Structure formats: C-alpha cells, structure tokens
Amino acid sequence: MYMFKTICCICGRRSFEDLCRCCTVFEAYAGLKCKHCGAILGGKECQLCSVLPLKFGDIKWYTTYLSALELIRAIKFKSKFQLCKYVGEALFNMIEYNYDLAILSPINQQSFLKREVNHLFFCAEKIKSRLKIRVISPLKKTKYKGKVKIELANDFKQVERVVFLDDVLTTGETLRQSLKILREKAKKVDAIFFAISNPNILSHLVFRARLNSAWNRSI
C-alpha cells in the first residue's frame, strides 16, 4: 500500500511530493535548441547566430510557458513558493559555466509589494548553494503607461561573467532594459529562463537587433 505524503499543489491529487508526476511533465525540447540563442532548430547552432550573433552572451530556456502555465501561476499568484524548487532545478541544470555573480530579474514593484519577496530568490537557492556564488537582486522594475523601466537600485562591483535568471521570457523587454545597465557591470551576460512564451521570437531579427543595441556600450 502506497503512503502518500501530501497533496499536489496544482491538481490536488494525492502525491509523494509537492507536485504529482503528471504535473511535473514539461516540454524540455532537449537537443533541439541552438546552444547560443535557444532557437529551436534540430542542431547545436543555428544559421542566424553565424550572421547576427548575440553580443552580450547566450540565451537558454527549459520549457514553454504553456507547458508550465499552472506551475508558474501557482508560484506567482498563489504564493506557493515551495514549488520554486522545480524551477530552480531546471535553471541549475542549464548552467554550464563558472559565473562570478547571479543576478535575478527584477519583478514589478506592485508584485513585489504584494508578495513581499522576489520569488526568484527561492528558485536560485540551489544555484547559490551548489555553485557557491552570490545571488543578488540589484535591479528595480517599474511600469508606466505600459512601458517597462529598469533602474539600478543597489550598486555592485564590476565582474567578468554574470548569469541573469528569470522564470519567463515573453517580449524580452525586461532583459533588454536590464542589459543597458549590466553592460557597464559585466563583460558577458548569459540569460537563463525557465519558460518562454514564444520560442519563435529567438529567431526574429528585430528581437536580436534590439538586444544587441541595448548591449552596445557606445550608446
């Protein structure tokens, strides 16, 4: 006889963990993504990266937003922060390099005041403990008339290589605005996301050009 420990936080079924087996099945697209930009192609490097490479670093992601929708909603809107370990595990497994610093994507100030914490701190717990690197949240995010504004709220020393951690990549505007600040603080920034709303955006020329423009130190 099976002795279930708890109830699945998403579907409510009896489970051994916070998520049952059915709710931990995410589309991972293993082996199908470009190692530099994350575009789905079926090889290790896409043709676009040889023509218009990302100047700041690499982009990686684990699953699609639709596949992980209920998990992300449970964390963000129901404050079930114990589920952050599943996001953290995926983020940790995508890290391949030695970083000097891990920087958390800023969350909207209204969301921060409501949750009283940046949930990404819980997601990055394994990265902090296993890799022995600092995990900080120095950026402040506000929205005004639908536009995103990122500011440096807490200064930090310049470093060689930074990993930028976020749960979802949607339009890429938060990343773009963050790069404008991080370009003065690091020589290279890799962005790692748990989920992505539209994988096709990574193959879009305008999207790449906007990110590269944000990284351009001459601006």
NUNU-626337 format. One line per 5 residues: number of its first residue (from 0); for each residue x, y, z of C-alpha. Coordinates in steps of 0.5 Angstrom, whole numbers. Example, Ala and Ser with C-alpha at 12.3 -4.5 7.8 and 13.67 -1.06 7.14 Angstrom:
<nodes>
0 = 25:-9:16 ~ 27:-2:14
</nodes>
This chain:
<nodes>
0 = 0:0:0 ~ 3:7:-2 ~ 3:12:3 ~ 2:19:0 ~ 6:25:4
5 = 2:30:1 ~ -3:33:-4 ~ -1:36:-11 ~ -1:44:-10 ~ -3:44:-17
10 = -8:39:-19 ~ -10:37:-12 ~ -9:29:-13 ~ -5:25:-7 ~ 2:25:-8
15 = 9:24:-5 ~ 12:31:-7 ~ 9:38:-8 ~ 8:36:-15 ~ 5:30:-17
20 = 8:26:-23 ~ 3:29:-28 ~ 4:36:-26 ~ 12:35:-27 ~ 12:33:-34
25 = 14:39:-38 ~ 16:40:-45 ~ 24:41:-45 ~ 26:41:-52 ~ 32:37:-51
30 = 38:37:-56 ~ 33:42:-61 ~ 36:49:-59 ~ 41:53:-61 ~ 47:53:-56
35 = 48:60:-56 ~ 41:63:-57 ~ 36:58:-56 ~ 32:58:-62 ~ 29:51:-64
40 = 33:48:-70 ~ 35:41:-69 ~ 42:42:-68 ~ 47:45:-64 ~ 48:52:-67
45 = 43:56:-72 ~ 45:59:-78 ~ 43:66:-75 ~ 48:66:-70 ~ 53:66:-75
50 = 50:72:-78 ~ 48:76:-73 ~ 50:73:-66 ~ 48:76:-59 ~ 53:80:-57
55 = 52:80:-49 ~ 52:72:-48 ~ 48:66:-49 ~ 40:65:-48 ~ 38:59:-45
60 = 31:56:-43 ~ 28:50:-41 ~ 21:49:-43 ~ 15:53:-46 ~ 10:58:-42
65 = 4:54:-44 ~ 7:47:-41 ~ 9:50:-35 ~ 3:55:-34 ~ 0:52:-28
70 = 6:52:-24 ~ 8:59:-25 ~ 1:61:-24 ~ 2:57:-17 ~ 8:61:-15
75 = 6:68:-17 ~ -1:68:-16 ~ -2:63:-10 ~ 5:64:-7 ~ 6:57:-7
80 = 14:58:-6 ~ 15:51:-4 ~ 14:50:-12 ~ 20:54:-14 ~ 25:48:-13
85 = 22:45:-19 ~ 24:52:-23 ~ 31:52:-19 ~ 33:45:-21 ~ 31:47:-29
90 = 35:53:-28 ~ 41:50:-25 ~ 42:44:-30 ~ 42:49:-35 ~ 48:53:-32
95 = 55:50:-36 ~ 60:56:-34 ~ 63:59:-28 ~ 60:65:-26 ~ 62:71:-22
100 = 55:73:-20 ~ 48:71:-21 ~ 43:77:-22 ~ 36:76:-21 ~ 31:79:-26
105 = 27:85:-22 ~ 20:84:-21 ~ 15:89:-22 ~ 14:94:-16 ~ 7:92:-15
110 = 8:85:-15 ~ 14:86:-10 ~ 10:89:-5 ~ 4:84:-6 ~ 9:78:-5
115 = 14:82:0 ~ 19:78:-4 ~ 22:76:-10 ~ 20:69:-11 ~ 27:68:-16
120 = 31:68:-9 ~ 28:61:-8 ~ 29:59:-15 ~ 36:61:-15 ~ 37:57:-8
125 = 40:51:-11 ~ 45:55:-15 ~ 47:59:-9 ~ 49:53:-5 ~ 52:49:-10
130 = 56:54:-14 ~ 58:58:-8 ~ 56:64:-12 ~ 53:71:-10 ~ 46:72:-12
135 = 43:79:-12 ~ 37:83:-14 ~ 40:90:-15 ~ 35:92:-21 ~ 29:96:-20
140 = 23:95:-25 ~ 17:100:-25 ~ 12:100:-31 ~ 9:107:-33 ~ 3:107:-39
145 = 5:100:-41 ~ 13:101:-41 ~ 18:98:-37 ~ 23:102:-34 ~ 29:98:-30
150 = 34:102:-26 ~ 40:100:-21 ~ 37:100:-14 ~ 43:97:-11 ~ 50:98:-14
155 = 55:93:-14 ~ 63:92:-17 ~ 64:90:-24 ~ 65:83:-25 ~ 67:79:-31
160 = 61:74:-32 ~ 54:74:-30 ~ 48:70:-31 ~ 42:73:-31 ~ 36:69:-28
165 = 29:69:-30 ~ 22:65:-30 ~ 19:67:-36 ~ 21:71:-43 ~ 16:74:-46
170 = 17:80:-50 ~ 24:81:-48 ~ 24:88:-46 ~ 26:87:-38 ~ 32:83:-41
175 = 33:89:-46 ~ 33:94:-41 ~ 37:90:-36 ~ 42:90:-41 ~ 43:97:-41
180 = 45:97:-34 ~ 49:91:-34 ~ 53:93:-40 ~ 57:97:-35 ~ 58:92:-30
185 = 60:86:-33 ~ 64:83:-40 ~ 59:78:-41 ~ 52:76:-39 ~ 48:70:-40
190 = 41:70:-39 ~ 37:63:-37 ~ 30:63:-37 ~ 25:57:-34 ~ 20:58:-39
195 = 19:62:-46 ~ 12:65:-49 ~ 14:64:-56 ~ 20:60:-58 ~ 20:64:-65
200 = 22:70:-62 ~ 29:68:-61 ~ 30:67:-69 ~ 27:74:-70 ~ 32:79:-73
205 = 29:85:-70 ~ 29:82:-63 ~ 36:80:-64 ~ 38:87:-66 ~ 34:91:-60
210 = 38:86:-55 ~ 45:88:-58 ~ 43:95:-59 ~ 42:95:-51 ~ 49:92:-50
215 = 52:97:-55 ~ 57:101:-50 ~ 58:106:-55 ~ 50:109:-54
</nodes>
